[in-house]
Amino acid sequence: MGVLLLRLGDNTPGSDEGRMELIKELMETCTSLTERVLALEEAKTAQDSVINILKLRVKRLEKKRGKNFITYEEEIV
C-alpha cells in the first residue's frame, strides 16, 4: 500500500489538476484500506470458526474422559 504524502507547494490552491490528483490518491488509499479491513474481517471469521470447532472438541473430550484432567480455564482460576 502506498503512503499518501501531502507536500506544500506541489499544487497551487486553485489548481484543479492538483485537486483531482489528490482526490485520486485519497480514493486509492481508501480503497486499499477498505480491502485490508475486509481481508482482516474474513480472517477473523475463519479463526472464530476454528476456535468454535476446537472448543466443541474439548467439550467432547472432557465428557468422554469424565473431566479427569484440568482444563486451561480451570488453571487460570
N, CA, C and O atoms as a CHARMM CRD file, in Angstrom:
* protein
*
  308
    1    1 MET  N      0.83700  -1.17100   0.00000 PROA 1      0.00000
    2    1 MET  CA     0.00000   0.00000   0.00000 PROA 1      0.00000
    3    1 MET  C      0.87800   1.22800   0.00000 PROA 1      0.00000
    4    1 MET  O      1.86300   1.31100   0.73300 PROA 1      0.00000
    5    2 GLY  N      0.51400   2.15700  -0.81300 PROA 2      0.00000
    6    2 GLY  CA     1.27300   3.39700  -0.89000 PROA 2      0.00000
    7    2 GLY  C      0.93700   4.30400   0.28200 PROA 2      0.00000
    8    2 GLY  O     -0.10800   4.16900   0.91700 PROA 2      0.00000
    9    3 VAL  N      1.83300   5.21600   0.54900 PROA 3      0.00000
   10    3 VAL  CA     1.63700   6.17100   1.62700 PROA 3      0.00000
   11    3 VAL  C      1.29900   7.51000   1.00600 PROA 3      0.00000
   12    3 VAL  O      1.98200   7.97100   0.09200 PROA 3      0.00000
   13    4 LEU  N      0.26700   8.11800   1.49500 PROA 4      0.00000
   14    4 LEU  CA    -0.16100   9.40500   0.97400 PROA 4      0.00000
   15    4 LEU  C      0.62600  10.50200   1.68400 PROA 4      0.00000
   16    4 LEU  O      0.54700  10.65100   2.90400 PROA 4      0.00000
   17    5 LEU  N      1.37600  11.25800   0.91100 PROA 5      0.00000
   18    5 LEU  CA     2.15500  12.35700   1.46700 PROA 5      0.00000
   19    5 LEU  C      1.64000  13.66200   0.88600 PROA 5      0.00000
   20    5 LEU  O      1.52300  13.80800  -0.33100 PROA 5      0.00000
   21    6 LEU  N      1.34100  14.58500   1.74100 PROA 6      0.00000
   22    6 LEU  CA     0.92400  15.90300   1.29300 PROA 6      0.00000
   23    6 LEU  C      2.09900  16.84200   1.46200 PROA 6      0.00000
   24    6 LEU  O      2.60900  17.02900   2.56700 PROA 6      0.00000
   25    7 ARG  N      2.52100  17.42700   0.35900 PROA 7      0.00000
   26    7 ARG  CA     3.66300  18.34100   0.40900 PROA 7      0.00000
   27    7 ARG  C      3.18000  19.72800   0.02500 PROA 7      0.00000
   28    7 ARG  O      2.42600  19.89300  -0.93400 PROA 7      0.00000
   29    8 LEU  N      3.60900  20.69400   0.75900 PROA 8      0.00000
   30    8 LEU  CA     3.24300  22.06500   0.47200 PROA 8      0.00000
   31    8 LEU  C      3.98000  22.53200  -0.77500 PROA 8      0.00000
   32    8 LEU  O      5.16000  22.23200  -0.95600 PROA 8      0.00000
   33    9 GLY  N      3.29200  23.25600  -1.62000 PROA 9      0.00000
   34    9 GLY  CA     3.93200  23.82800  -2.78900 PROA 9      0.00000
   35    9 GLY  C      3.83600  22.96600  -4.02600 PROA 9      0.00000
   36    9 GLY  O      4.16300  23.43900  -5.11400 PROA 9      0.00000
   37   10 ASP  N      3.40400  21.72300  -3.91200 PROA 10     0.00000
   38   10 ASP  CA     3.28700  20.87300  -5.09400 PROA 10     0.00000
   39   10 ASP  C      2.19400  21.37100  -6.03000 PROA 10     0.00000
   40   10 ASP  O      2.35200  21.37500  -7.25100 PROA 10     0.00000
   41   11 ASN  N      1.10400  21.78300  -5.44600 PROA 11     0.00000
   42   11 ASN  CA    -0.02800  22.24700  -6.23500 PROA 11     0.00000
   43   11 ASN  C     -0.50100  23.57700  -5.68000 PROA 11     0.00000
   44   11 ASN  O     -0.56100  23.77200  -4.46600 PROA 11     0.00000
   45   12 THR  N     -0.82800  24.47000  -6.55900 PROA 12     0.00000
   46   12 THR  CA    -1.35500  25.74600  -6.09400 PROA 12     0.00000
   47   12 THR  C     -2.77700  25.53700  -5.61900 PROA 12     0.00000
   48   12 THR  O     -3.46400  24.64100  -6.11000 PROA 12     0.00000
   49   13 PRO  N     -3.23600  26.34500  -4.67400 PROA 13     0.00000
   50   13 PRO  CA    -4.58200  26.16100  -4.12900 PROA 13     0.00000
   51   13 PRO  C     -5.67300  26.17300  -5.19900 PROA 13     0.00000
   52   13 PRO  O     -6.69500  25.50800  -5.02700 PROA 13     0.00000
   53   14 GLY  N     -5.49100  26.89300  -6.27400 PROA 14     0.00000
   54   14 GLY  CA    -6.52000  26.97400  -7.30100 PROA 14     0.00000
   55   14 GLY  C     -6.35800  25.94700  -8.39800 PROA 14     0.00000
   56   14 GLY  O     -7.11200  25.97400  -9.37100 PROA 14     0.00000
   57   15 SER  N     -5.41900  25.05800  -8.28000 PROA 15     0.00000
   58   15 SER  CA    -5.11600  24.09900  -9.33900 PROA 15     0.00000
   59   15 SER  C     -6.10900  22.94200  -9.33500 PROA 15     0.00000
   60   15 SER  O     -6.10300  22.11400  -8.42500 PROA 15     0.00000
   61   16 ASP  N     -6.96700  22.89000 -10.36500 PROA 16     0.00000
   62   16 ASP  CA    -7.91300  21.78400 -10.48700 PROA 16     0.00000
   63   16 ASP  C     -7.18300  20.46200 -10.69500 PROA 16     0.00000
   64   16 ASP  O     -7.60600  19.42300 -10.18900 PROA 16     0.00000
   65   17 GLU  N     -6.09700  20.51100 -11.43500 PROA 17     0.00000
   66   17 GLU  CA    -5.31400  19.29300 -11.68600 PROA 17     0.00000
   67   17 GLU  C     -4.74900  18.74700 -10.38200 PROA 17     0.00000
   68   17 GLU  O     -4.74800  17.53600 -10.16100 PROA 17     0.00000
   69   18 GLY  N     -4.27300  19.62700  -9.52900 PROA 18     0.00000
   70   18 GLY  CA    -3.72800  19.21600  -8.23900 PROA 18     0.00000
   71   18 GLY  C     -4.78900  18.62500  -7.34600 PROA 18     0.00000
   72   18 GLY  O     -4.55100  17.63100  -6.66100 PROA 18     0.00000
   73   19 ARG  N     -5.97000  19.23500  -7.35100 PROA 19     0.00000
   74   19 ARG  CA    -7.06500  18.72900  -6.53800 PROA 19     0.00000
   75   19 ARG  C     -7.51400  17.35400  -7.02400 PROA 19     0.00000
   76   19 ARG  O     -7.77000  16.45500  -6.22300 PROA 19     0.00000
   77   20 MET  N     -7.60500  17.20600  -8.32300 PROA 20     0.00000
   78   20 MET  CA    -8.03300  15.92400  -8.88600 PROA 20     0.00000
   79   20 MET  C     -7.02000  14.81900  -8.56300 PROA 20     0.00000
   80   20 MET  O     -7.40600  13.68700  -8.27200 PROA 20     0.00000
   81   21 GLU  N     -5.75200  15.14100  -8.61400 PROA 21     0.00000
   82   21 GLU  CA    -4.71400  14.16000  -8.27900 PROA 21     0.00000
   83   21 GLU  C     -4.80900  13.77300  -6.80600 PROA 21     0.00000
   84   21 GLU  O     -4.67100  12.60100  -6.45400 PROA 21     0.00000
   85   22 LEU  N     -5.04300  14.75900  -5.95700 PROA 22     0.00000
   86   22 LEU  CA    -5.17900  14.49100  -4.52400 PROA 22     0.00000
   87   22 LEU  C     -6.40800  13.62100  -4.26100 PROA 22     0.00000
   88   22 LEU  O     -6.34300  12.68000  -3.47000 PROA 22     0.00000
   89   23 ILE  N     -7.51900  13.92800  -4.91300 PROA 23     0.00000
   90   23 ILE  CA    -8.72900  13.12400  -4.74800 PROA 23     0.00000
   91   23 ILE  C     -8.47700  11.69700  -5.22100 PROA 23     0.00000
   92   23 ILE  O     -8.92200  10.74100  -4.58500 PROA 23     0.00000
   93   24 LYS  N     -7.77000  11.55200  -6.32500 PROA 24     0.00000
   94   24 LYS  CA    -7.45000  10.22200  -6.84300 PROA 24     0.00000
   95   24 LYS  C     -6.60400   9.44100  -5.83500 PROA 24     0.00000
   96   24 LYS  O     -6.86700   8.26600  -5.57900 PROA 24     0.00000
   97   25 GLU  N     -5.59600  10.08900  -5.26900 PROA 25     0.00000
   98   25 GLU  CA    -4.74000   9.43000  -4.27400 PROA 25     0.00000
   99   25 GLU  C     -5.55200   9.04700  -3.03300 PROA 25     0.00000
  100   25 GLU  O     -5.37900   7.95600  -2.48900 PROA 25     0.00000
  101   26 LEU  N     -6.43100   9.94000  -2.59000 PROA 26     0.00000
  102   26 LEU  CA    -7.26100   9.64800  -1.41800 PROA 26     0.00000
  103   26 LEU  C     -8.19900   8.47700  -1.68300 PROA 26     0.00000
  104   26 LEU  O     -8.38400   7.62800  -0.81200 PROA 26     0.00000
  105   27 MET  N     -8.78700   8.42000  -2.85800 PROA 27     0.00000
  106   27 MET  CA    -9.68400   7.32100  -3.22000 PROA 27     0.00000
  107   27 MET  C     -8.92100   5.99100  -3.27600 PROA 27     0.00000
  108   27 MET  O     -9.42300   4.96700  -2.81300 PROA 27     0.00000
  109   28 GLU  N     -7.71900   6.00800  -3.83800 PROA 28     0.00000
  110   28 GLU  CA    -6.90800   4.79000  -3.90200 PROA 28     0.00000
  111   28 GLU  C     -6.53900   4.31300  -2.50600 PROA 28     0.00000
  112   28 GLU  O     -6.56900   3.11600  -2.21900 PROA 28     0.00000
  113   29 THR  N     -6.19000   5.26000  -1.64000 PROA 29     0.00000
  114   29 THR  CA    -5.84500   4.90700  -0.25800 PROA 29     0.00000
  115   29 THR  C     -7.05800   4.33700   0.46500 PROA 29     0.00000
  116   29 THR  O     -6.95400   3.34000   1.18000 PROA 29     0.00000
  117   30 CYS  N     -8.19100   4.96500   0.27600 PROA 30     0.00000
  118   30 CYS  CA    -9.42600   4.49300   0.90800 PROA 30     0.00000
  119   30 CYS  C     -9.77900   3.08900   0.42500 PROA 30     0.00000
  120   30 CYS  O    -10.14700   2.22600   1.22300 PROA 30     0.00000
  121   31 THR  N     -9.66800   2.86500  -0.87700 PROA 31     0.00000
  122   31 THR  CA    -9.95800   1.54800  -1.44700 PROA 31     0.00000
  123   31 THR  C     -9.01200   0.49600  -0.87500 PROA 31     0.00000
  124   31 THR  O     -9.43900  -0.60000  -0.51100 PROA 31     0.00000
  125   32 SER  N     -7.74800   0.83100  -0.80000 PROA 32     0.00000
  126   32 SER  CA    -6.75000  -0.10100  -0.27900 PROA 32     0.00000
  127   32 SER  C     -7.03300  -0.45000   1.18200 PROA 32     0.00000
  128   32 SER  O     -6.96500  -1.61400   1.57500 PROA 32     0.00000
  129   33 LEU  N     -7.35100   0.56600   1.97700 PROA 33     0.00000
  130   33 LEU  CA    -7.64600   0.32500   3.38900 PROA 33     0.00000
  131   33 LEU  C     -8.92000  -0.49300   3.55900 PROA 33     0.00000
  132   33 LEU  O     -8.99400  -1.35700   4.43400 PROA 33     0.00000
  133   34 THR  N     -9.91900  -0.22500   2.73000 PROA 34     0.00000
  134   34 THR  CA   -11.16400  -0.98600   2.78800 PROA 34     0.00000
  135   34 THR  C    -10.91200  -2.45500   2.47500 PROA 34     0.00000
  136   34 THR  O    -11.46000  -3.33700   3.13700 PROA 34     0.00000
  137   35 GLU  N    -10.08800  -2.71600   1.47400 PROA 35     0.00000
  138   35 GLU  CA    -9.75400  -4.09900   1.11500 PROA 35     0.00000
  139   35 GLU  C     -9.02300  -4.79300   2.25300 PROA 35     0.00000
  140   35 GLU  O     -9.26700  -5.96900   2.52400 PROA 35     0.00000
  141   36 ARG  N     -8.13100  -4.07500   2.92000 PROA 36     0.00000
  142   36 ARG  CA    -7.40400  -4.65900   4.05400 PROA 36     0.00000
  143   36 ARG  C     -8.34500  -4.98300   5.20600 PROA 36     0.00000
  144   36 ARG  O     -8.22400  -6.03600   5.83200 PROA 36     0.00000
  145   37 VAL  N     -9.28300  -4.07900   5.49100 PROA 37     0.00000
  146   37 VAL  CA   -10.25300  -4.31400   6.56200 PROA 37     0.00000
  147   37 VAL  C    -11.09000  -5.54300   6.24700 PROA 37     0.00000
  148   37 VAL  O    -11.30700  -6.38700   7.11700 PROA 37     0.00000
  149   38 LEU  N    -11.56300  -5.65100   5.01200 PROA 38     0.00000
  150   38 LEU  CA   -12.37000  -6.81100   4.62200 PROA 38     0.00000
  151   38 LEU  C    -11.57400  -8.10900   4.76500 PROA 38     0.00000
  152   38 LEU  O    -12.10700  -9.11600   5.23000 PROA 38     0.00000
  153   39 ALA  N    -10.30400  -8.08700   4.36800 PROA 39     0.00000
  154   39 ALA  CA    -9.46200  -9.27700   4.49900 PROA 39     0.00000
  155   39 ALA  C     -9.27800  -9.65900   5.97200 PROA 39     0.00000
  156   39 ALA  O     -9.30600 -10.84000   6.31700 PROA 39     0.00000
  157   40 LEU  N     -9.09200  -8.66400   6.82900 PROA 40     0.00000
  158   40 LEU  CA    -8.93900  -8.94000   8.26200 PROA 40     0.00000
  159   40 LEU  C    -10.23100  -9.48000   8.86000 PROA 40     0.00000
  160   40 LEU  O    -10.19700 -10.37400   9.70500 PROA 40     0.00000
  161   41 GLU  N    -11.36700  -8.94500   8.43000 PROA 41     0.00000
  162   41 GLU  CA   -12.64700  -9.45100   8.92900 PROA 41     0.00000
  163   41 GLU  C    -12.86800 -10.89800   8.50200 PROA 41     0.00000
  164   41 GLU  O    -13.37100 -11.70600   9.28200 PROA 41     0.00000
  165   42 GLU  N    -12.49400 -11.22800   7.26700 PROA 42     0.00000
  166   42 GLU  CA   -12.62200 -12.60900   6.79200 PROA 42     0.00000
  167   42 GLU  C    -11.71700 -13.54700   7.58400 PROA 42     0.00000
  168   42 GLU  O    -12.11400 -14.65900   7.93400 PROA 42     0.00000
  169   43 ALA  N    -10.49900 -13.09100   7.86300 PROA 43     0.00000
  170   43 ALA  CA    -9.56600 -13.90900   8.64000 PROA 43     0.00000
  171   43 ALA  C    -10.10300 -14.13400  10.05100 PROA 43     0.00000
  172   43 ALA  O     -9.99800 -15.23700  10.58800 PROA 43     0.00000
  173   44 LYS  N    -10.67400 -13.10000  10.64800 PROA 44     0.00000
  174   44 LYS  CA   -11.23600 -13.22800  11.99600 PROA 44     0.00000
  175   44 LYS  C    -12.39400 -14.21700  12.00200 PROA 44     0.00000
  176   44 LYS  O    -12.50300 -15.04200  12.90900 PROA 44     0.00000
  177   45 THR  N    -13.25500 -14.13800  10.99900 PROA 45     0.00000
  178   45 THR  CA   -14.38500 -15.06000  10.90300 PROA 45     0.00000
  179   45 THR  C    -13.89000 -16.50000  10.78800 PROA 45     0.00000
  180   45 THR  O    -14.42800 -17.40000  11.43300 PROA 45     0.00000
  181   46 ALA  N    -12.87400 -16.71100   9.97200 PROA 46     0.00000
  182   46 ALA  CA   -12.31300 -18.05200   9.81300 PROA 46     0.00000
  183   46 ALA  C    -11.70400 -18.54700  11.12600 PROA 46     0.00000
  184   46 ALA  O    -11.87500 -19.71000  11.49300 PROA 46     0.00000
  185   47 GLN  N    -10.99800 -17.66900  11.82800 PROA 47     0.00000
  186   47 GLN  CA   -10.39700 -18.04500  13.10500 PROA 47     0.00000
  187   47 GLN  C    -11.47400 -18.35000  14.14100 PROA 47     0.00000
  188   47 GLN  O    -11.34200 -19.30400  14.90900 PROA 47     0.00000
  189   48 ASP  N    -12.53400 -17.55200  14.16900 PROA 48     0.00000
  190   48 ASP  CA   -13.64300 -17.81200  15.10300 PROA 48     0.00000
  191   48 ASP  C    -14.25100 -19.18600  14.85300 PROA 48     0.00000
  192   48 ASP  O    -14.59500 -19.90600  15.79000 PROA 48     0.00000
  193   49 SER  N    -14.37900 -19.53500  13.59300 PROA 49     0.00000
  194   49 SER  CA   -14.93400 -20.83900  13.23900 PROA 49     0.00000
  195   49 SER  C    -14.04800 -21.97100  13.75600 PROA 49     0.00000
  196   49 SER  O    -14.54300 -22.94300  14.32700 PROA 49     0.00000
  197   50 VAL  N    -12.75300 -21.84100  13.55500 PROA 50     0.00000
  198   50 VAL  CA   -11.81000 -22.86200  14.01900 PROA 50     0.00000
  199   50 VAL  C    -11.83400 -22.94500  15.54700 PROA 50     0.00000
  200   50 VAL  O    -11.80900 -24.03900  16.11100 PROA 50     0.00000
  201   51 ILE  N    -11.88100 -21.81300  16.20000 PROA 51     0.00000
  202   51 ILE  CA   -11.92200 -21.78700  17.66600 PROA 51     0.00000
  203   51 ILE  C    -13.16400 -22.49300  18.18300 PROA 51     0.00000
  204   51 ILE  O    -13.08600 -23.27000  19.13500 PROA 51     0.00000
  205   52 ASN  N    -14.31200 -22.22900  17.56300 PROA 52     0.00000
  206   52 ASN  CA   -15.54900 -22.88700  17.99700 PROA 52     0.00000
  207   52 ASN  C    -15.48500 -24.39800  17.79400 PROA 52     0.00000
  208   52 ASN  O    -15.96600 -25.15600  18.63600 PROA 52     0.00000
  209   53 ILE  N    -14.90200 -24.83300  16.69800 PROA 53     0.00000
  210   53 ILE  CA   -14.73900 -26.27400  16.44400 PROA 53     0.00000
  211   53 ILE  C    -13.83800 -26.89000  17.50900 PROA 53     0.00000
  212   53 ILE  O    -14.13100 -27.96800  18.02600 PROA 53     0.00000
  213   54 LEU  N    -12.75000 -26.21200  17.83500 PROA 54     0.00000
  214   54 LEU  CA   -11.82100 -26.73500  18.84700 PROA 54     0.00000
  215   54 LEU  C    -12.47300 -26.77200  20.23400 PROA 54     0.00000
  216   54 LEU  O    -12.25600 -27.71700  20.99300 PROA 54     0.00000
  217   55 LYS  N    -13.26900 -25.75100  20.56700 PROA 55     0.00000
  218   55 LYS  CA   -13.97400 -25.75100  21.85200 PROA 55     0.00000
  219   55 LYS  C    -14.93500 -26.93300  21.94000 PROA 55     0.00000
  220   55 LYS  O    -15.04600 -27.57900  22.98300 PROA 55     0.00000
  221   56 LEU  N    -15.62200 -27.20800  20.84500 PROA 56     0.00000
  222   56 LEU  CA   -16.54500 -28.33800  20.81100 PROA 56     0.00000
  223   56 LEU  C    -15.79400 -29.65500  21.01300 PROA 56     0.00000
  224   56 LEU  O    -16.26000 -30.53800  21.73300 PROA 56     0.00000
  225   57 ARG  N    -14.63800 -29.78000  20.37700 PROA 57     0.00000
  226   57 ARG  CA   -13.82800 -30.99500  20.54500 PROA 57     0.00000
  227   57 ARG  C    -13.37100 -31.15900  21.98300 PROA 57     0.00000
  228   57 ARG  O    -13.36300 -32.27100  22.51100 PROA 57     0.00000
  229   58 VAL  N    -12.98800 -30.05600  22.62200 PROA 58     0.00000
  230   58 VAL  CA   -12.55000 -30.11100  24.01800 PROA 58     0.00000
  231   58 VAL  C    -13.70600 -30.56800  24.90700 PROA 58     0.00000
  232   58 VAL  O    -13.52300 -31.41000  25.78600 PROA 58     0.00000
  233   59 LYS  N    -14.89300 -30.01200  24.67800 PROA 59     0.00000
  234   59 LYS  CA   -16.05600 -30.41200  25.47600 PROA 59     0.00000
  235   59 LYS  C    -16.35500 -31.88700  25.30800 PROA 59     0.00000
  236   59 LYS  O    -16.67100 -32.57600  26.27800 PROA 59     0.00000
  237   60 ARG  N    -16.25700 -32.37500  24.08100 PROA 60     0.00000
  238   60 ARG  CA   -16.49900 -33.79700  23.84300 PROA 60     0.00000
  239   60 ARG  C    -15.46500 -34.65700  24.55100 PROA 60     0.00000
  240   60 ARG  O    -15.81000 -35.68400  25.13700 PROA 60     0.00000
  241   61 LEU  N    -14.19100 -34.24800  24.50500 PROA 61     0.00000
  242   61 LEU  CA   -13.13500 -34.99800  25.18700 PROA 61     0.00000
  243   61 LEU  C    -13.34500 -34.97900  26.70100 PROA 61     0.00000
  244   61 LEU  O    -13.16500 -35.99600  27.37100 PROA 61     0.00000
  245   62 GLU  N    -13.72700 -33.81700  27.23600 PROA 62     0.00000
  246   62 GLU  CA   -13.96800 -33.72300  28.67300 PROA 62     0.00000
  247   62 GLU  C    -15.11500 -34.65300  29.07700 PROA 62     0.00000
  248   62 GLU  O    -15.03600 -35.34900  30.08900 PROA 62     0.00000
  249   63 LYS  N    -16.15400 -34.65300  28.29000 PROA 63     0.00000
  250   63 LYS  CA   -17.29200 -35.50900  28.58800 PROA 63     0.00000
  251   63 LYS  C    -16.89100 -36.97800  28.49400 PROA 63     0.00000
  252   63 LYS  O    -17.28500 -37.78800  29.33300 PROA 63     0.00000
  253   64 LYS  N    -16.11300 -37.31800  27.48000 PROA 64     0.00000
  254   64 LYS  CA   -15.67900 -38.70000  27.26700 PROA 64     0.00000
  255   64 LYS  C    -14.76200 -39.17800  28.39000 PROA 64     0.00000
  256   64 LYS  O    -14.85000 -40.32700  28.82200 PROA 64     0.00000
  257   65 ARG  N    -13.89100 -38.30300  28.85500 PROA 65     0.00000
  258   65 ARG  CA   -12.92700 -38.67800  29.89100 PROA 65     0.00000
  259   65 ARG  C    -13.45700 -38.42300  31.29900 PROA 65     0.00000
  260   65 ARG  O    -12.77100 -38.72300  32.27600 PROA 65     0.00000
  261   66 GLY  N    -14.62700 -37.89100  31.41600 PROA 66     0.00000
  262   66 GLY  CA   -15.20700 -37.65100  32.74100 PROA 66     0.00000
  263   66 GLY  C    -14.52100 -36.53700  33.50000 PROA 66     0.00000
  264   66 GLY  O    -14.48600 -36.55000  34.73000 PROA 66     0.00000
  265   67 LYS  N    -13.97900 -35.57900  32.78200 PROA 67     0.00000
  266   67 LYS  CA   -13.29000 -34.43000  33.39300 PROA 67     0.00000
  267   67 LYS  C    -12.19400 -34.87500  34.34700 PROA 67     0.00000
  268   67 LYS  O    -12.07800 -34.33500  35.44700 PROA 67     0.00000
  269   68 ASN  N    -11.39600 -35.84200  33.94800 PROA 68     0.00000
  270   68 ASN  CA   -10.29100 -36.31500  34.77400 PROA 68     0.00000
  271   68 ASN  C     -9.02800 -35.49900  34.56100 PROA 68     0.00000
  272   68 ASN  O     -7.96700 -35.83500  35.08700 PROA 68     0.00000
  273   69 PHE  N     -9.14100 -34.44800  33.80300 PROA 69     0.00000
  274   69 PHE  CA    -7.97000 -33.62000  33.58400 PROA 69     0.00000
  275   69 PHE  C     -8.36000 -32.15700  33.76400 PROA 69     0.00000
  276   69 PHE  O     -9.53200 -31.79400  33.66200 PROA 69     0.00000
  277   70 ILE  N     -7.35100 -31.32000  34.03400 PROA 70     0.00000
  278   70 ILE  CA    -7.58200 -29.90000  34.28400 PROA 70     0.00000
  279   70 ILE  C     -7.59000 -29.16200  32.95800 PROA 70     0.00000
  280   70 ILE  O     -6.67700 -29.32300  32.14900 PROA 70     0.00000
  281   71 THR  N     -8.60800 -28.36100  32.73400 PROA 71     0.00000
  282   71 THR  CA    -8.65200 -27.55700  31.50800 PROA 71     0.00000
  283   71 THR  C     -7.88500 -26.27000  31.70600 PROA 71     0.00000
  284   71 THR  O     -7.57700 -25.88600  32.83400 PROA 71     0.00000
  285   72 TYR  N     -7.58100 -25.60900  30.61700 PROA 72     0.00000
  286   72 TYR  CA    -6.84800 -24.35300  30.66500 PROA 72     0.00000
  287   72 TYR  C     -7.58300 -23.31900  31.51200 PROA 72     0.00000
  288   72 TYR  O     -6.95900 -22.62200  32.31300 PROA 72     0.00000
  289   73 GLU  N     -8.88300 -23.21200  31.34800 PROA 73     0.00000
  290   73 GLU  CA    -9.66200 -22.22500  32.09200 PROA 73     0.00000
  291   73 GLU  C     -9.61300 -22.50400  33.58900 PROA 73     0.00000
  292   73 GLU  O     -9.59300 -21.56200  34.38200 PROA 73     0.00000
  293   74 GLU  N     -9.59300 -23.75700  33.99400 PROA 74     0.00000
  294   74 GLU  CA    -9.54500 -24.11100  35.41700 PROA 74     0.00000
  295   74 GLU  C     -8.17900 -23.75600  36.00400 PROA 74     0.00000
  296   74 GLU  O     -8.08400 -23.42100  37.18500 PROA 74     0.00000
  297   75 GLU  N     -7.13000 -23.82600  35.19700 PROA 75     0.00000
  298   75 GLU  CA    -5.79600 -23.47900  35.67700 PROA 75     0.00000
  299   75 GLU  C     -5.70200 -21.99700  35.99900 PROA 75     0.00000
  300   75 GLU  O     -5.02800 -21.61400  36.95600 PROA 75     0.00000
  301   76 ILE  N     -6.36500 -21.16300  35.21900 PROA 76     0.00000
  302   76 ILE  CA    -6.29500 -19.71800  35.40100 PROA 76     0.00000
  303   76 ILE  C     -6.97600 -19.30400  36.69700 PROA 76     0.00000
  304   76 ILE  O     -6.47900 -18.42400  37.40100 PROA 76     0.00000
  305   77 VAL  N     -8.09800 -19.91900  37.02100 PROA 77     0.00000
  306   77 VAL  CA    -8.87500 -19.55600  38.21100 PROA 77     0.00000
  307   77 VAL  C     -8.17200 -20.02100  39.42000 PROA 77     0.00000
  308   77 VAL  O     -8.65700 -19.81700  40.53300 PROA 77     0.00000
